[in-house]
């Protein structure tokens, strides 16, 4: 047996919108004056305290080399260096990075001169679509700073937190090895 629903026409009183006497306005968002040292330059902006470092870098400072990925800390696409160490910028509140040295992929090159890692990636075709490349470069930069001549296993371990869906990682590992062989452990990284 099927259930049949019938609708009756609305009366004029029912057709009028009901006004809600209680109006709930969202609170005004507080902002914090934030000062960052990004790629060697002092950058200042007003930000809501709940913003992640990823959001501030991309949306407030227009440094779009750092990529949105999973925003759960699982893919590694948002990796930047904070005080020389790789961090997942999607999980870190920007206010926790005030007055700390932040390096993004835009800060690797020295003017027109590419970083040794950038040069090796380009020469060996280590970047495919390029989405993971900024995170790979920054993670490798931190590795070469700690270990100027890393073994293949050290490279594999260091880069294991950054997913690449285009390659089998071999060209990436070879590019890091090439940069290391060329003395790619810049002291200022």
C-alpha positions in Angstrom: 0.0 0.0 0.0 1.5 3.3 -1.1 1.5 6.3 1.2 0.0 9.4 -0.5 0.9 12.9 0.7 -1.4 15.8 -0.2 -0.6 19.4 0.3 -3.1 22.0 1.2 -2.7 25.5 0.0 -1.0 28.0 2.5 -3.2 30.6 4.0 -2.1 34.3 3.5 -0.8 34.4 7.1 1.4 31.3 6.5 2.8 32.8 3.3 4.2 35.9 5.0 7.8 35.5 6.2 8.1 35.3 9.9 10.4 37.8 11.4 12.8 36.6 14.1 12.8 39.1 17.0 16.1 37.6 18.2 19.0 38.7 16.0 22.3 36.9 16.7 25.2 38.8 15.1 28.5 36.9 14.9 31.2 38.6 17.1 33.7 40.8 15.3 36.8 38.9 14.5 39.8 40.1 16.5 43.0 40.6 14.7 46.6 40.5 16.0 49.4 42.6 14.6 51.9 40.0 13.5 55.5 40.5 12.4 57.2 37.7 10.5 60.7 37.2 9.2 60.0 35.6 5.8 62.7 34.8 3.3 65.0 37.2 5.1 62.6 40.1 5.0 60.5 41.6 7.8 56.8 41.3 6.9 54.0 42.8 9.0 50.3 42.2 8.8 47.1 42.1 10.9 45.7 38.6 11.1 43.0 36.7 13.0 44.7 34.6 15.6 43.1 31.4 14.3 44.9 31.6 10.9 47.4 28.9 10.0 50.8 29.8 8.7 49.8 28.3 5.3 46.8 30.7 5.1 48.9 33.8 6.1 51.7 33.0 3.7 49.3 32.5 0.7 46.5 34.9 1.5 48.1 37.7 3.5 51.7 37.7 2.2 51.0 36.5 -1.4 53.6 33.7 -1.2 51.7 31.1 -3.2 54.6 28.7 -3.7 53.5 26.9 -0.5 50.7 24.7 -1.6 47.4 23.6 -0.1 47.1 19.9 0.0 45.1 17.8 2.5 45.1 20.4 5.2 45.4 17.5 7.7 49.2 17.2 7.8 49.2 14.0 5.9 50.5 15.0 2.4 53.4 17.4 3.2 52.5 19.8 0.3 52.5 22.8 2.7 56.0 22.3 4.1 58.1 25.4 4.8 61.1 25.9 7.0 60.8 27.5 10.4 64.2 28.2 11.9 65.6 25.9 9.3 63.4 22.9 10.2 60.6 21.6 8.0 57.1 22.1 9.4 53.6 21.5 8.0 52.3 25.1 7.7 48.7 23.8 7.5 48.9 22.6 11.1 50.8 25.5 12.6 49.2 28.7 13.8 50.8 31.7 12.2 51.0 33.5 15.6 53.4 30.8 16.8 55.8 31.8 14.1 56.1 35.5 14.9 59.7 36.7 14.9 61.0 33.3 13.7 62.8 32.7 10.5 60.4 31.3 7.9 61.7 30.1 4.5 59.3 29.4 1.6 60.3 28.2 -1.9 60.3 31.8 -3.0 63.3 32.4 -0.7 65.5 29.6 -2.0 67.0 31.4 -5.0 69.5 34.1 -4.5 68.1 36.7 -6.9 68.3 35.2 -10.4 70.7 32.5 -9.2 68.8 29.3 -8.5 69.6 27.3 -5.3 71.7 24.2 -6.1 68.7 22.0 -5.4 66.5 24.0 -7.8 69.1 23.7 -10.5 69.5 19.9 -9.9 65.7 19.4 -10.0 65.5 21.3 -13.3 68.4 19.5 -14.9 67.2 16.0 -13.9 63.5 16.5 -14.5 62.7 15.8 -10.9 59.6 18.0 -11.0 56.7 16.7 -12.9 53.5 18.7 -12.3 55.4 20.8 -9.7 52.8 20.7 -7.0 55.0 18.8 -4.5 58.2 20.5 -5.7 58.3 23.4 -3.2 57.9 21.0 -0.3 60.5 18.6 -1.7 63.0 21.4 -2.2 62.5 22.8 1.3 62.7 19.5 3.0 65.8 18.5 1.0 67.3 21.9 1.8 66.9 21.2 5.6 68.4 17.7 5.0 71.5 19.0 3.2 72.0 21.6 5.9 72.0 18.9 8.6 73.8 16.3 6.5 75.8 17.7 3.5 76.4 14.2 2.0 73.3 12.1 2.8 73.0 8.5 1.9 70.1 7.5 -0.4 68.3 6.1 2.7 68.6 9.4 4.5 67.1 11.2 1.5 64.3 8.7 1.3 63.5 9.1 5.0 63.7 12.9 4.9 61.4 13.1 1.9 59.0 10.4 3.1 56.5 12.9 4.5 55.9 14.6 1.2 53.7 12.7 -1.3 54.3 12.9 -5.0 51.7 11.4 -7.2 53.6 11.9 -10.5 56.9 10.2 -10.1 58.5 7.2 -8.6 60.8 9.5 -6.5 63.9 8.2 -8.2 64.6 11.5 -10.1 63.9 13.4 -6.9 66.4 11.3 -4.9 69.0 11.7 -7.8 68.5 15.5 -7.8 69.2 15.7 -4.1 72.3 13.6 -4.5 73.5 15.8 -7.4 73.0 19.0 -5.4 74.9 17.4 -2.5 77.7 16.3 -4.8 78.0 19.9 -6.0 78.2 21.2 -2.4 74.5 22.2 -2.2 74.5 22.6 1.6 74.2 26.4 1.7 75.0 27.7 5.2 72.2 30.2 5.1 69.4 27.7 4.6 
